[in-house]
Amino acid sequence: MIDAIGRPQSVLVLGGSSEIGRAIVAALVPHRCRTVVLAGRESPRLTEAVDEAKAAGATMAEAVAFDVTDTAGHLRFADQVFDRFGDFDLVVVAAGVLGDQEADERDPVAAASVVTTNFTGPASAMLAVAGRMRNQGHGRLVVLSSVAGVRARRANFIYGSSKAGLDAFSQGLADALDGTGVGVTIVRPGFVVGRMTTGMTPAPFATTPEAVADAVVRGVAAGSAVVYVPPLLRWVFAAMRLLPGALWRRMPG
């Protein structure tokens, strides 16, 4: 179980090969997190993530097959992973894609794929794992959302709307889990400099996977409902919600 100072001893990462997922594991393992299960599609990056967890000191680190878009298989996946590894103190939902706004606007199938990967799939998987966490009576779900979901911009409204859906869903799930012993932490990073944003000009207040991971560890310890990374973005986007539509549409990409 998560100990008295908020340190989980076991973690399941959905999207285990993602940079932020790997950074979260790297931040957790030195603080008594000894069981690490990384769920994702088979790939060299997923294998590397397992090796990193072991090198950091995890007693048990293993990869399991998981496809966030395979909604029909999510209940089976949750049962198999919980039956095999037991209770999880922490489940991190880190699967997602950025997409290509310009191309996706011209390709409804590609746009739908972004929405499925970022919202529909994670929502399905969260319900599946939340059912098992409700039964165990403890634990925390950490959901990687984005400030892009606070108010979708013209320049990235497909990605932004998918994260807005995920964010709203997570808020509702948190309410549904109230009183069960299971909490939800929604993480809203700004622009994250990393593999997904290679070649893009960093936005103001850009952050890194490691900074997001540190904020997640602190948020879990504090039992936070929402975490902005960096924290200043909480107030920046509170103001941006109030901008008139005409002005918001002229915001740069």
Number of C-alpha atoms within 10 A of each C-alpha: 14 19 11 8 9 16 21 26 20 26 26 28 26 27 24 30 26 23 20 24 26 26 21 25 28 23 20 25 24 13 14 16 24 21 22 27 23 28 25 21 17 14 9 9 16 22 15 13 24 23 15 17 28 19 13 16 17 24 14 15 20 18 21 18 12 20 20 25 20 16 18 11 15 22 17 11 21 21 15 13 18 16 11 9 14 13 20 26 23 27 23 25 24 24 25 24 15 15 19 14 18 11 11 17 14 10 11 11 11 16 19 15 17 24 25 21 21 29 26 22 22 29 21 20 25 24 16 19 22 23 15 19 26 16 13 17 13 18 25 23 27 27 24 25 31 23 22 22 22 21 18 20 19 15 15 18 17 25 26 24 21 26 27 23 18 25 25 15 17 25 15 12 18 20 12 12 16 11 11 14 14 21 25 27 23 25 24 25 26 24 21 23 17 14 10 14 12 10 9 10 11 14 13 9 14 14 18 18 20 18 17 25 23 16 21 28 20 15 20 24 16 12 14 16 16 18 23 22 25 18 14 10 18 18 10 11 16 12 10 12 13 10 12 9 9 8 8 16 13 11 10 9 9
